[in-house]
Amino acid sequence: MDLTRLLPAGHCVLNLSTTCYKEAIRETMQPLVDSGIVTDAETFNNRVLKREAQITTAIGGGVAVPHARSRDVTRLGLAVGVLDEPIKFNEEGDEVSIIFLISIPSFAPVAHMPLLQHLASFVRYPKKVEKLLGSKTPAAAAKYLCSYKARAKK
């Protein structure tokens, strides 16, 4: 999957210093709001948190993939938040250092499925996750993620 259109450098938020997963989600969401992909931040944020309360999106390896579908989303969007220190992301105590936040337009309810598969593939490689965590600039993080090519299943 080509992430180039979904992940400009401005959608990568590095050095998040919050210790609260709700704040981390809100800070990661801001580029989607700034670029007009999310038109109502409060509604979208509430949908993401409601979805997260149903079942956690922490997928292991220090990664969470919160996402929600909303009429306040103009197109499929992706933002990445990289935390300075891992935070507890749910009641089970899963720790997260990277947030892949996905905005899904209500008119395309399954548009995010290939993106979820692509990100899940990326997370299977701990060295790749570590390299992303070590990104010094948003541009470097975006370039690294956009260069990742998932291996085809045999």
KOLMAR-801751 format. One line per 8 residues: number of its first residue (from 1); their letters; for each residue x, z, y of N, C-alpha, C, CB. Coordinates in steps of 0.02 Angstrom, whole numbers, padded with zeros to 5 digits. Glycine has a CB too. Example, Ala and Ser with C-alpha at 12.3 -4.5 7.8 and 13.67 -1.06 7.14 Angstrom:
1) AS) 00660:00390:-00284:00615:00390:-00225:00660:00390:-00165:00565:00452:-00224 | 00642:00354:-00112:00684:00357:-00053:00645:00394:00002:00704:00286:-00030;
***
This chain:
1) MDLTRLLP) 00042:00000:-00059:00000:00000:00000:00044:00000:00062:-00048:00060:00000 | 00026:-00041:00110:00063:-00045:00173:00034:00004:00223:00061:-00118:00201 | 00073:00054:00242:00049:00106:00288:00063:00089:00361:00082:00171:00271 | 00094:00032:00375:00116:00016:00442:00060:00022:00494:00144:-00054:00444 | 00002:-00005:00481:-00053:-00002:00530:-00082:00068:00534:-00109:-00052:00510 | -00083:00104:00479:-00112:00171:00478:-00067:00224:00508:-00128:00189:00407 | -00002:00213:00509:00044:00266:00526:00096:00246:00578:00079:00291:00464 | 00075:00238:00640:00125:00229:00693:00163:00294:00703:00093:00205:00759;
9) AGHCVLNL) 00221:00290:00733:00262:00350:00743:00224:00406:00778:00325:00333:00783 | 00180:00388:00824:00142:00438:00861:00093:00477:00819:00105:00404:00915 | 00082:00457:00757:00037:00493:00712:00074:00544:00669:00000:00445:00668 | 00139:00551:00681:00179:00600:00644:00195:00658:00691:00245:00569:00615 | 00173:00717:00672:00183:00777:00713:00233:00821:00676:00115:00815:00726 | 00292:00828:00704:00344:00867:00672:00349:00936:00704:00412:00831:00677 | 00382:00981:00668:00398:01048:00693:00336:01089:00712:00443:01042:00753 | 00283:01083:00671:00225:01126:00682:00246:01197:00667:00164:01104:00639;
17) STTCYKEA) 00233:01243:00713:00257:01312:00704:00200:01361:00689:00295:01335:00764 | 00140:01337:00683:00084:01381:00670:00088:01412:00600:00018:01343:00678 | 00055:01468:00591:00051:01499:00524:-00021:01495:00497:00075:01573:00528 | -00065:01462:00533:-00136:01457:00516:-00153:01386:00495:-00181:01480:00575 | -00180:01377:00435:-00195:01310:00412:-00246:01274:00456:-00219:01312:00341 | -00293:01312:00485:-00343:01280:00528:-00311:01251:00591:-00397:01331:00548 | -00264:01288:00619:-00228:01264:00678:-00183:01205:00659:-00186:01320:00709 | -00152:01208:00601:-00109:01153:00578:-00150:01088:00571:-00075:01171:00511;
25) IRETMQPL) -00210:01094:00544:-00254:01035:00538:-00271:01009:00607:-00318:01053:00498 | -00290:01053:00653:-00309:01032:00720:-00251:00997:00756:-00333:01093:00762 | -00191:01025:00750:-00133:00995:00783:-00115:00928:00751:-00073:01042:00779 | -00123:00923:00686:-00109:00859:00651:-00161:00807:00670:-00108:00869:00575 | -00222:00828:00684:-00277:00782:00702:-00268:00751:00771:-00343:00818:00698 | -00234:00784:00816:-00232:00764:00886:-00212:00690:00897:-00185:00808:00923 | -00162:00664:00861:-00146:00593:00871:-00204:00546:00854:-00086:00575:00829 | -00246:00565:00805:-00304:00524:00787:-00355:00525:00844:-00336:00549:00722;
33) VDSGIVTD) -00361:00580:00878:-00405:00586:00936:-00376:00545:00994:-00415:00660:00957 | -00312:00555:01007:-00279:00521:01063:-00282:00445:01056:-00207:00543:01068 | -00280:00420:00994:-00281:00347:00984:-00352:00319:00978:-00241:00329:00922 | -00402:00362:00982:-00472:00338:00979:-00499:00328:00910:-00477:00275:01017 | -00461:00345:00859:-00486:00338:00790:-00539:00391:00776:-00427:00344:00739 | -00527:00452:00801:-00577:00505:00798:-00604:00514:00868:-00545:00573:00771 | -00670:00505:00876:-00700:00506:00942:-00730:00574:00960:-00753:00454:00946 | -00740:00617:00912:-00766:00685:00926:-00725:00733:00884:-00843:00691:00909;
41) AETFNNRV) -00675:00763:00917:-00628:00807:00881:-00662:00866:00849:-00574:00831:00929 | -00708:00897:00884:-00740:00958:00858:-00780:00943:00795:-00785:00988:00911 | -00820:00890:00797:-00861:00872:00739:-00817:00853:00679:-00908:00813:00756 | -00766:00813:00691:-00721:00792:00637:-00685:00853:00608:-00671:00739:00661 | -00659:00896:00652:-00624:00956:00628:-00670:00999:00585:-00598:00996:00688 | -00732:01008:00607:-00780:01047:00568:-00793:01016:00500:-00845:01055:00606 | -00796:00950:00497:-00807:00916:00433:-00747:00925:00386:-00819:00841:00444 | -00687:00921:00415:-00626:00931:00375:-00625:01002:00347:-00562:00918:00417;
49) LKREAQIT) -00640:01051:00389:-00639:01121:00366:-00695:01135:00315:-00646:01168:00426 | -00752:01104:00325:-00807:01112:00276:-00786:01082:00209:-00872:01078:00301 | -00755:01024:00210:-00730:00992:00149:-00678:01036:00115:-00701:00922:00164 | -00634:01064:00156:-00581:01107:00129:-00609:01170:00097:-00531:01125:00186 | -00664:01196:00125:-00696:01256:00098:-00728:01242:00030:-00748:01283:00147 | -00749:01180:00019:-00780:01162:-00045:-00729:01162:-00102:-00814:01093:-00040 | -00673:01131:-00089:-00618:01129:-00138:-00555:01111:-00099:-00632:01076:-00195 | -00502:01148:-00114:-00441:01138:-00076:-00411:01069:-00088:-00390:01191:-00096;
57) TAIGGGVA) -00377:01045:-00037:-00343:00980:-00042:-00268:00990:-00050:-00358:00936:00019 | -00246:01052:-00061:-00176:01063:-00077:-00164:01034:-00147:-00157:01141:-00075 | -00118:00986:-00151:-00109:00948:-00213:-00044:00966:-00249:-00111:00874:-00199 | -00010:01017:-00226:00053:01037:-00257:00112:01007:-00220:00055:01015:-00330 | 00170:01031:-00237:00231:01005:-00205:00236:01021:-00131:00235:00932:-00215 | 00196:01070:-00108:00198:01087:-00037:00159:01040:00007:00268:01089:-00014 | 00113:01003:-00022:00076:00951:00014:00001:00964:00010:00093:00881:-00013 | -00034:00951:00065:-00107:00951:00067:-00131:00885:00097:-00135:01013:00107;
65) VPHARSRD) -00188:00862:00074:-00217:00799:00098:-00289:00811:00122:-00214:00745:00042 | -00297:00850:00176:-00365:00861:00201:-00394:00796:00226:-00365:00914:00257 | -00458:00787:00215:-00491:00725:00236:-00565:00737:00243:-00477:00667:00186 | -00596:00694:00283:-00669:00698:00291:-00695:00631:00315:-00687:00755:00341 | -00759:00621:00300:-00794:00561:00321:-00840:00581:00379:-00836:00529:00262 | -00843:00537:00431:-00883:00554:00489:-00903:00491:00527:-00845:00602:00534 | -00960:00496:00561:-00981:00442:00606:-00936:00441:00667:-01055:00451:00627 | -00899:00493:00678:-00854:00498:00736:-00785:00470:00722:-00848:00570:00757;
73) VTRLGLAV) -00779:00431:00668:-00716:00399:00650:-00727:00323:00655:-00693:00419:00577 | -00685:00290:00694:-00694:00218:00705:-00663:00174:00651:-00665:00199:00772 | -00611:00201:00618:-00578:00165:00563:-00538:00214:00523:-00532:00107:00590 | -00517:00192:00464:-00474:00234:00422:-00412:00254:00462:-00455:00198:00356 | -00396:00318:00460:-00338:00342:00497:-00297:00391:00457:-00360:00374:00562 | -00233:00396:00474:-00187:00442:00441:-00143:00474:00493:-00145:00406:00387 | -00137:00540:00489:-00089:00577:00530:-00051:00624:00484:-00125:00617:00588 | 00011:00636:00501:00055:00679:00460:00079:00737:00502:00115:00638:00432;
81) GVLDEPIK) 00071:00797:00474:00097:00857:00506:00151:00887:00461:00041:00908:00519 | 00209:00900:00491:00264:00931:00454:00276:01000:00485:00329:00887:00457 | 00269:01051:00445:00274:01120:00468:00346:01145:00466:00229:01166:00427 | 00363:01188:00513:00430:01219:00513:00440:01263:00452:00440:01260:00577 | 00388:01300:00435:00389:01345:00378:00325:01335:00338:00396:01420:00400 | 00328:01342:00272:00266:01335:00232:00213:01387:00254:00282:01344:00157 | 00150:01366:00249:00094:01410:00266:00047:01415:00206:00057:01385:00329 | 00011:01470:00202:-00041:01476:00151:-00099:01431:00172:-00066:01551:00142;
89) FNEEGDEV) -00121:01389:00126:-00171:01338:00142:-00239:01354:00114:-00148:01272:00117 | -00245:01405:00073:-00310:01420:00043:-00310:01491:00016:-00328:01369:-00013 | -00366:01511:-00011:-00373:01578:-00039:-00329:01589:-00100:-00446:01591:-00058 | -00312:01536:-00136:-00270:01542:-00195:-00197:01553:-00176:-00276:01480:-00238 | -00180:01545:-00112:-00112:01557:-00090:-00065:01497:-00095:-00083:01612:-00129 | -00093:01437:-00107:-00051:01378:-00109:-00015:01369:-00042:-00093:01314:-00126 | 00051:01360:-00045:00090:01350:00016:00099:01276:00028:00158:01386:00011 | 00095:01258:00092:00098:01188:00113:00149:01181:00169:00029:01163:00135;
97) SIIFLISI) 00189:01128:00165:00237:01112:00218:00220:01044:00250:00308:01110:00191 | 00182:01003:00215:00163:00937:00241:00088:00928:00235:00200:00880:00202 | 00058:00903:00289:-00013:00888:00290:-00021:00813:00302:-00050:00930:00345 | -00055:00780:00256:-00076:00711:00266:-00150:00714:00282:-00060:00665:00201 | -00168:00706:00344:-00238:00710:00366:-00268:00640:00368:-00244:00745:00434 | -00323:00630:00332:-00354:00564:00328:-00423:00567:00360:-00359:00540:00255 | -00435:00520:00407:-00502:00513:00437:-00535:00452:00405:-00497:00506:00515 | -00598:00462:00385:-00634:00410:00348:-00698:00393:00386:-00650:00433:00275;
105) PSFAPVAH) -00708:00329:00403:-00770:00311:00437:-00830:00314:00389:-00765:00241:00468 | -00887:00336:00414:-00945:00344:00371:-00969:00277:00343:-01002:00377:00409 | -00953:00222:00378:-00974:00156:00354:-00930:00129:00298:-00975:00107:00411 | -00876:00164:00282:-00831:00143:00228:-00811:00204:00187:-00767:00107:00257 | -00858:00232:00149:-00847:00297:00117:-00792:00301:00065:-00910:00319:00086 | -00770:00245:00038:-00716:00247:-00012:-00653:00212:00011:-00740:00216:-00078 | -00650:00196:00075:-00592:00160:00102:-00527:00199:00093:-00603:00146:00176 | -00531:00264:00086:-00471:00305:00082:-00442:00311:00011:-00486:00373:00107;
113) MPLLQHLA) -00477:00287:-00038:-00455:00297:-00107:-00386:00268:-00121:-00505:00267:-00155 | -00372:00205:-00102:-00304:00180:-00113:-00250:00220:-00075:-00299:00106:-00091 | -00268:00245:-00017:-00221:00286:00021:-00207:00352:-00015:-00249:00300:00092 | -00259:00384:-00040:-00249:00446:-00079:-00204:00433:-00140:-00317:00473:-00103 | -00215:00378:-00174:-00174:00362:-00232:-00101:00352:-00212:-00200:00299:-00268 | -00091:00318:-00156:-00024:00304:-00131:00012:00370:-00114:-00026:00257:-00070 | -00022:00413:-00078:00007:00478:-00058:00020:00522:-00119:-00038:00514:-00008 | -00025:00522:-00167:-00015:00561:-00228:00047:00535:-00266:-00078:00557:-00274;
121) SFVRYPKK) 00057:00471:-00265:00117:00442:-00297:00180:00466:-00261:00113:00365:-00297 | 00179:00465:-00195:00236:00487:-00155:00254:00559:-00171:00221:00479:-00079 | 00205:00602:-00176:00215:00674:-00187:00246:00689:-00255:00149:00710:-00180 | 00241:00643:-00302:00271:00654:-00368:00347:00654:-00366:00247:00601:-00416 | 00376:00636:-00310:00448:00632:-00304:00473:00686:-00255:00470:00562:-00280 | 00492:00744:-00281:00513:00800:-00237:00568:00781:-00188:00535:00858:-00279 | 00614:00738:-00208:00668:00718:-00162:00641:00679:-00103:00721:00677:-00199 | 00589:00640:-00114:00558:00602:-00059:00523:00650:-00012:00509:00550:-00087;
129) VEKLLGSK) 00489:00699:-00040:00455:00750:00002:00507:00787:00044:00414:00799:-00042 | 00563:00806:00013:00616:00841:00049:00644:00798:00106:00673:00860:00001 | 00652:00733:00093:00678:00689:00145:00629:00685:00203:00691:00618:00116 | 00564:00682:00188:00514:00681:00241:00517:00746:00281:00443:00671:00211 | 00524:00802:00246:00529:00867:00280:00590:00870:00326:00534:00923:00228 | 00642:00833:00310:00703:00832:00351:00703:00782:00407:00760:00820:00307 | 00648:00746:00416:00645:00696:00470:00658:00728:00537:00576:00660:00470 | 00700:00697:00576:00718:00724:00642:00672:00700:00697:00790:00705:00659;
137) TPAAAAKY) 00641:00642:00688:00597:00614:00739:00533:00588:00707:00633:00557:00779 | 00479:00583:00746:00418:00553:00719:00429:00481:00695:00363:00554:00772 | 00470:00444:00731:00484:00375:00712:00519:00372:00644:00528:00340:00764 | 00565:00418:00632:00600:00420:00567:00551:00438:00511:00658:00471:00569 | 00506:00485:00523:00457:00505:00473:00411:00446:00457:00415:00565:00497 | 00386:00413:00508:00341:00356:00497:00377:00300:00460:00313:00330:00564 | 00438:00285:00480:00476:00232:00448:00487:00248:00374:00543:00221:00484 | 00504:00310:00360:00517:00330:00291:00453:00323:00249:00543:00402:00289;
145) LCSYKARA) 00398:00349:00274:00335:00344:00236:00312:00272:00229:00281:00385:00271 | 00320:00232:00280:00298:00162:00277:00342:00121:00229:00300:00130:00347 | 00404:00143:00218:00448:00106:00174:00436:00122:00100:00520:00121:00191 | 00398:00176:00086:00386:00195:00017:00339:00145:-00017:00356:00266:00014 | 00361:00122:-00073:00320:00076:-00113:00306:00109:-00180:00356:00006:-00123 | 00243:00121:-00194:00223:00152:-00258:00240:00105:-00314:00148:00170:-00258 | 00263:00134:-00369:00278:00093:-00428:00214:00075:-00463:00325:00131:-00476 | 00210:00013:-00485:00151:-00011:-00521:00147:00022:-00589:00152:-00088:-00527;
153) KK) 00087:00037:-00612:00077:00065:-00679:00090:00011:-00731:00006:00094:-00687 | 00119:00033:-00787:00133:-00015:-00841:00080:-00011:-00894:00201:-00003:-00873;
***
